[in-house]
Amino acid sequence: MKFPFFLLGAAVLFPLALQAQTAAQTPPTDATIQQMVGEISADRLKDDIAKMVSYGTRHTLSDTKSKKRGIGAARRYVEDEFKKYAKASGGRLKVEQDTFTVKPDGRRIDVKTVMANVVATLPGTDPNDNRIIIVSGHLDSRVTDVMNRTADAPGANDDASGVAVVMEMARIMSKQKFPCTLVFVAVQGEEQGLLGSGYMAKKAKAQNWNIVGMLNNDIVGNSHGHDPDLHMPGHVRVFSEGVPANETPEQAQLRRQLSSENDSPSRQLARYSKQAGEQYVPGHTVAMEYRPDRFLRGGDHTPFNQQGFAAVRFSEMNEDFTHQHQDLRTENGRQYGDLAEFVDYEYLRKNTAVNLATMANLALAPAAPTNVGVLTANLTNRTELKWEAPATGRKPAGYVVLMRETTSPVWQQRFPVQGLTADLPHSKDNYIFGVASVDEQGHESLPVIPKPVR
């Protein structure tokens, strides 16, 4: 479906017509994304998890030499699978184990340890587009004692499920072409303190990576919760920070003036994933959680937030803590341990599809507009917006102004615009606005919230 240019001029010349547009509007569905979603295999997800579980333990401090047990064998398995996808991609997918050394910290690392993130990078086809989108899961596992590196720690759901998501996305998406760069990564050291993701986030900051979105998948494969017992196979949570972790005093002052704590870049990414996920996975609800992670907890997206990047966490709706961080045992007739038999693979397939739809939509879209502003010189019940073209990548076919009530969690209306300004018959007092770039097929960038300008 082409971008509706017949609406573009009308949006500028006849702004009153914008009132007729309804909340039911959504971006057009992309047949290629729909095809990729259809390729996701619950059986392949199951096979990948079974293989990772077969290594006994994937504790970060476990054996790295054995071919049959430990974190080293698991790293090599993921690397080998990535290399198979690279061959199928015609060599475009680049695979490596990115190693780093961690010294004893007196807490969860008791010996000097060489660790590695297993990374598959699909370079973008547009040399002028430096955007990067990352999807991750963590490869390591644990039992009750976080320092127990020898006991069986299957880690089927925490977090072989997240790594399986990453692997399946890499398998499917590496056969396609995207203007910007996609990174698929299985990080190490999450259970010992977010070590692999922390290393990667610091590296990204130091090398000035233009990360526009980071999708972290951790504990995404179980549709059954315990205490109380709940079964919600049609819901997945996406967590996002409201106030950016690296907010400056000037940014904090502006946020307080605008009450824009619900419109951080990470919150926009979560909102984007909800729209894309529910569009391509009908009946599967992406529940936005207005906190950085579960109550008083964190994950591999956290270091990226701390470095100033938009990053979110996907996690199942209700966790079963008897199957997380547990020694394998049976007590009072209940089986404890993170075993593969407790994973719901059809549920995991849907969560993989949510991630794929989000990443593909964002990757196919142009970069976001820059210097987005709302004019404040005139006292009026209208809203005048202006912006500049993206600083990287191809020129957009047009733009979309998004609007929602201040109490709404999601965008309710979208107004196509061809130029770099918009004059809307809706008051900035009553609505929140965002501006996104759009290509000819209707793929939208992340929206940018306007800042006040005179």
VOGU-3710 file (C-alpha; in Angstrom, 3 decimals, decimal comma):
1> mkfpffllga> 0,000/0,000/0,000  1,420/3,351/-1,020  1,548/6,361/1,275  -1,761/8,212/0,715  -0,527/11,318/-1,076  -4,082/12,346/-1,940  -4,465/13,110/1,769  -1,212/15,010/2,101  -2,278/18,295/0,598  -5,687/18,088/2,242
11> avlfplalqa> -4,042/17,759/5,634  -2,263/21,065/5,121  -4,791/23,055/3,105  -7,985/21,925/4,806  -7,123/21,201/8,443  -10,770/20,990/9,473  -11,009/17,778/7,477  -8,598/16,217/9,951  -11,357/16,046/12,520  -13,049/13,347/10,480
21> qtaaqtpptd> -10,166/10,921/10,940  -10,840/8,303/13,579  -8,972/6,414/16,257  -9,366/3,237/14,198  -6,603/4,324/11,822  -3,511/2,129/11,763  -0,530/2,022/9,417  -0,982/-0,282/6,407  -0,052/-3,939/6,801  3,163/-4,965/5,040
31> atiqqmvgei> 2,923/-8,282/3,169  6,625/-9,026/3,655  6,429/-8,531/7,418  3,312/-10,678/7,489  5,200/-13,365/5,575  8,113/-13,255/8,027  5,731/-13,543/10,960  4,204/-16,587/9,283  7,633/-18,232/9,016  8,167/-18,280/12,787
41> sadrlkddia> 8,182/-21,906/13,898  7,167/-23,087/17,366  8,991/-26,350/16,625  12,257/-24,561/15,878  11,909/-22,519/19,071  11,377/-25,780/20,963  14,428/-27,400/19,339  16,664/-24,426/20,162  15,569/-24,434/23,802  16,031/-28,213/24,055
51> kmvsygtrht> 19,584/-27,885/22,751  20,471/-25,140/25,201  18,960/-27,121/28,083  20,985/-30,176/27,017  24,221/-28,478/28,114  23,230/-29,055/31,752  24,178/-25,630/33,058  24,905/-22,372/31,294  26,121/-20,623/34,413  28,427/-17,748/33,487
61> lsdtkskkrg> 31,275/-19,281/35,554  30,738/-22,820/34,253  32,943/-24,848/31,903  33,997/-23,157/28,642  36,022/-26,016/27,094  33,605/-28,942/27,103  31,616/-29,694/23,959  28,739/-31,121/25,956  28,326/-29,019/29,090  28,605/-25,432/30,228
71> igaarryved> 28,422/-21,885/28,929  31,147/-22,412/26,360  29,254/-25,200/24,578  26,093/-23,082/24,612  27,914/-20,090/23,122  29,317/-22,223/20,340  25,894/-23,667/19,572  24,350/-20,229/19,107  27,352/-19,109/17,069  27,114/-22,179/14,814
81> efkkyakasg> 23,402/-21,615/14,235  24,033/-17,944/13,424  26,655/-19,077/10,883  24,070/-21,319/9,202  21,786/-18,312/8,864  24,740/-16,289/7,548  25,303/-18,825/4,793  21,606/-18,715/3,873  21,840/-14,906/3,763  24,537/-15,033/1,117
91> grlkveqdtf> 27,177/-14,004/3,632  25,492/-10,732/4,581  24,959/-11,753/8,234  28,205/-11,262/10,186  28,793/-13,525/13,207  31,237/-13,252/16,111  31,818/-13,992/19,756  32,587/-10,587/21,232  34,808/-11,395/24,225  35,530/-9,323/27,306
101> tvkpdgrrid> 37,211/-9,981/30,643  35,622/-9,462/34,047  37,671/-9,266/37,225  36,458/-10,603/40,600  33,985/-8,179/42,150  33,508/-9,666/45,627  29,850/-10,341/44,840  28,973/-12,626/41,932  32,319/-13,010/40,166  34,954/-14,795/42,269
111> vktvmanvva> 37,600/-15,443/39,588  38,888/-13,528/36,596  36,611/-14,639/33,760  36,634/-14,275/30,001  33,047/-13,888/28,806  31,482/-13,485/25,373  28,347/-12,126/23,771  27,353/-14,068/20,659  26,500/-11,457/18,034  25,004/-11,674/14,549
121> tlpgtdpndn> 24,930/-8,371/12,643  22,918/-7,747/9,479  24,385/-4,563/7,922  21,940/-2,118/6,409  21,708/-1,693/2,652  21,774/2,120/2,806  25,332/3,397/3,448  23,858/6,731/4,540  21,633/5,159/7,216  23,600/4,639/10,432
131> riiivsghld> 20,662/3,523/12,581  21,022/0,334/14,642  18,270/-1,818/16,164  19,165/-4,543/18,679  17,234/-7,586/19,912  18,648/-9,615/22,803  18,206/-12,504/25,202  20,646/-13,772/27,838  22,368/-17,113/27,437  23,406/-17,821/31,024
141> srvtdvmnrt> 21,329/-19,682/33,618  21,396/-20,292/37,373  19,852/-22,232/40,282  18,992/-21,078/43,815  22,584/-20,228/44,737  23,751/-17,701/42,169  27,335/-18,882/42,647  26,584/-22,582/42,049  28,298/-23,208/38,718  28,144/-27,013/38,703
151> adapgandda> 24,528/-27,995/39,424  22,120/-28,564/36,541  20,520/-25,230/35,652  18,375/-25,874/32,566  17,213/-22,244/32,226  14,576/-23,175/29,646  12,444/-20,103/30,184  15,023/-17,892/31,929  16,360/-17,271/29,424  16,714/-19,868/26,694
161> sgvavvmema> 13,282/-18,609/25,632  14,691/-15,125/24,963  17,722/-16,495/23,112  15,428/-18,693/21,000  13,450/-15,560/20,063  16,682/-13,874/18,946  17,816/-16,926/16,965  14,511/-17,381/15,171  14,371/-13,696/14,279  17,939/-13,845/12,925
171> rimskqkfpc> 17,108/-16,923/10,853  14,124/-15,283/9,206  15,134/-11,628/8,983  18,663/-12,246/7,651  17,074/-13,415/4,383  15,580/-9,935/3,890  17,141/-6,527/3,269  16,726/-3,491/5,509  18,165/0,011/5,067  19,579/0,131/8,607
181> tlvfvavqge> 21,631/-2,354/10,648  20,055/-5,106/12,750  21,914/-6,758/15,630  20,863/-10,105/17,114  22,696/-10,921/20,336  22,791/-13,584/23,042  24,473/-11,861/25,976  26,340/-13,538/28,828  26,450/-12,675/32,509  22,919/-11,400/33,102
191> eqgllgsgym> 22,491/-13,415/36,294  25,842/-12,193/37,621  24,932/-8,510/37,199  23,972/-7,622/33,597  27,618/-7,985/32,596  27,305/-8,788/28,889  24,688/-6,156/28,193  26,598/-3,649/30,306  29,728/-4,277/28,250  27,796/-3,917/24,995
201> akkakaqnwn> 25,976/-0,748/26,053  29,211/0,950/27,121  30,846/-0,105/23,852  27,892/1,322/21,910  28,156/4,626/23,768  31,922/4,863/23,320  31,664/4,125/19,588  28,709/6,472/19,122  26,286/3,851/17,815  23,005/5,366/16,646
211> ivgmlnndiv> 20,762/2,880/18,463  17,119/3,807/17,856  15,697/0,793/19,687  16,808/-2,127/21,854  14,385/-5,022/22,466  15,274/-7,245/25,426  13,531/-10,614/25,802  13,790/-12,234/29,219  11,388/-14,906/30,500  8,991/-14,843/27,554
221> gnshghdpdl> 7,941/-18,492/27,181  5,530/-19,437/29,983  1,843/-18,534/29,781  1,074/-19,957/33,256  1,621/-17,990/36,440  1,732/-19,394/39,969  0,591/-17,956/43,321  -2,035/-17,298/42,217  -2,440/-19,737/39,353  -3,137/-17,750/36,184
231> hmpghvrvfs> -3,205/-18,680/32,511  -2,874/-15,770/30,096  -1,636/-17,040/26,710  -2,915/-13,913/24,971  -0,824/-11,293/26,789  2,822/-10,236/26,978  4,240/-7,344/28,985  6,537/-4,624/27,670  8,354/-2,583/30,317  9,760/0,875/29,609
241> egvpanetpe> 11,286/3,674/31,654  9,354/6,917/31,918  12,004/9,355/33,103  15,227/8,683/31,157  18,023/7,382/33,353  20,510/9,903/31,916  18,186/12,933/32,010  19,973/16,256/32,344  18,757/19,039/34,694  17,557/21,030/31,670
251> qaqlrrqlss> 15,630/18,049/30,326  14,132/17,433/33,760  12,905/21,017/33,953  11,252/20,757/30,532  9,694/17,398/31,424  8,163/18,871/34,577  6,808/21,850/32,625  5,176/19,604/30,014  4,384/16,643/32,303  5,954/14,495/29,587
261> endspsrqla> 7,185/11,690/31,822  5,011/9,309/29,794  6,738/10,193/26,511  10,360/9,185/26,898  12,073/7,518/23,911  11,747/4,129/25,622  8,055/4,702/26,290  7,614/5,582/22,604  9,344/2,318/21,680  6,974/0,387/23,948
271> ryskqageqy> 3,994/2,172/22,418  5,351/1,345/18,951  5,738/-2,342/19,842  2,176/-2,476/21,087  0,824/-1,097/17,823  3,013/-3,286/15,588  2,651/-6,414/17,704  -1,124/-6,280/17,926  -1,393/-5,483/14,217  0,586/-8,536/13,098
281> vpghtvamey> -0,425/-10,932/15,911  -4,221/-10,523/16,115  -5,664/-11,333/19,515  -2,303/-11,061/21,284  -2,259/-8,114/23,681  0,960/-6,213/24,331  0,438/-4,794/27,824  2,421/-1,623/28,449  3,882/-1,496/31,949  4,777/1,985/33,145
291> rpdrflrggd> 8,004/1,113/34,956  11,511/0,214/33,764  11,109/-3,439/34,759  9,258/-5,649/37,196  8,976/-4,314/40,747  12,478/-3,477/42,052  14,119/-5,620/39,352  16,131/-5,093/36,176  17,269/-6,727/32,954  19,612/-6,427/30,005
301> htpfnqqgfa> 17,841/-3,348/28,657  18,778/-1,458/31,832  22,424/-0,717/30,878  21,219/0,617/27,527  18,789/2,925/29,322  21,635/4,063/31,559  23,691/4,966/28,479  20,809/7,010/27,061  19,343/4,568/24,523  15,683/3,689/23,976
311> avrfsemned> 15,328/0,149/25,325  12,452/-2,015/26,563  11,925/-5,444/28,105  9,432/-8,083/27,006  8,364/-10,592/29,637  5,502/-13,045/30,117  2,388/-11,702/31,787  2,582/-13,732/35,008  5,752/-15,454/36,161  5,971/-18,855/37,853
321> fthqhqdlrt> 8,725/-18,421/40,413  8,844/-22,135/41,182  10,435/-22,499/37,748  12,983/-19,664/38,064  16,289/-19,586/39,960  15,436/-22,930/41,567  17,368/-26,099/42,375  15,809/-29,068/40,596  13,649/-30,867/43,151  10,126/-31,917/44,107
331> engrqygdla> 8,522/-30,560/47,286  4,981/-31,273/48,494  4,163/-32,802/45,144  5,291/-29,734/43,186  8,187/-29,846/40,739  10,711/-27,015/40,974  13,169/-25,957/38,299  13,269/-24,154/34,961  12,545/-27,164/32,751  11,650/-27,196/29,048
341> efvdyeylrk> 8,367/-28,961/29,735  7,004/-25,801/31,350  7,478/-23,647/28,231  4,406/-22,851/26,108  5,892/-22,876/22,611  2,869/-21,466/20,807  2,868/-18,585/23,273  6,588/-18,110/22,636  5,928/-18,081/18,885  3,501/-15,189/19,312
351> ntavnlatma> 5,965/-13,237/21,446  8,622/-13,784/18,795  6,195/-12,385/16,244  5,643/-9,245/18,341  9,404/-8,658/18,396  9,817/-9,333/14,692  6,961/-7,030/13,695  8,385/-4,250/15,862  11,947/-4,608/14,597  10,975/-4,979/10,933
361> nlalapaapt> 8,576/-2,027/10,937  11,118/0,213/12,596  13,939/-0,953/10,318  11,962/-0,415/7,106  10,789/3,050/8,147  12,829/6,200/7,510  14,712/7,770/10,391  12,713/10,035/12,685  12,372/13,775/11,972  14,626/16,196/13,834
371> nvgvltanlt> 14,114/19,479/15,703  10,404/18,874/16,152  8,771/21,886/17,748  5,394/23,288/18,719  4,992/27,025/18,171  3,970/28,949/21,284  4,091/32,592/20,157  0,350/32,860/19,535  -2,437/32,367/22,051  -4,724/30,018/20,152
381> nrtelkweap> -6,670/26,789/20,439  -4,855/25,461/17,389  -1,579/23,545/17,420  1,162/24,603/15,015  4,038/22,168/14,532  7,270/22,320/12,562  10,221/19,967/12,099  13,202/19,125/9,918  13,999/16,097/7,769  15,873/13,122/9,296
391> atgrkpagyv> 19,599/13,513/9,779  20,392/10,043/8,405  19,176/7,725/5,674  16,776/8,285/2,818  14,284/11,100/2,500  10,809/10,227/3,830  7,825/10,142/1,480  5,976/12,217/4,060  5,212/12,562/7,738  2,436/11,679/10,141
401> vlmrettspv> 1,336/13,799/13,072  0,095/11,565/15,891  -2,333/12,768/18,532  -3,762/11,379/21,749  -5,572/12,671/24,817  -3,307/13,345/27,778  -4,801/10,349/29,618  -4,522/7,896/26,720  -1,690/5,318/26,743  -1,722/4,979/22,935
411> wqqrfpvqgl> -1,940/7,246/19,908  -5,549/7,776/18,893  -5,358/9,712/15,610  -2,827/10,144/12,798  -2,746/12,998/10,296  -0,691/12,604/7,057  1,400/15,652/6,134  3,705/16,174/3,169  5,672/19,234/4,197  7,598/20,156/7,325
421> tadlphskdn> 4,768/21,954/9,126  1,268/21,196/10,326  -1,545/23,429/11,576  -4,106/21,380/13,493  -7,516/22,512/14,791  -6,823/20,754/18,108  -5,522/22,413/21,261  -2,086/21,577/22,646  -3,729/22,092/26,033  -5,888/19,005/25,551
431> yifgvasvde> -3,724/16,624/23,497  -0,220/15,234/23,195  1,355/15,287/19,747  4,185/13,421/18,052  5,662/13,534/14,563  6,912/10,472/12,675  8,560/10,012/9,272  6,829/7,714/6,767  7,926/5,924/3,595  5,813/5,204/0,521
441> qgheslpvip> 4,614/1,891/1,966  3,468/3,507/5,218  6,246/2,328/7,564  6,489/4,854/10,389  9,508/5,857/12,443  9,339/6,300/16,178  7,466/9,532/16,902  9,235/12,588/18,273  7,506/14,736/20,882  7,702/18,449/20,006
451> kpvr> 9,496/20,923/22,200  8,171/24,469/22,688  9,589/27,014/20,243  8,729/30,628/19,420
//
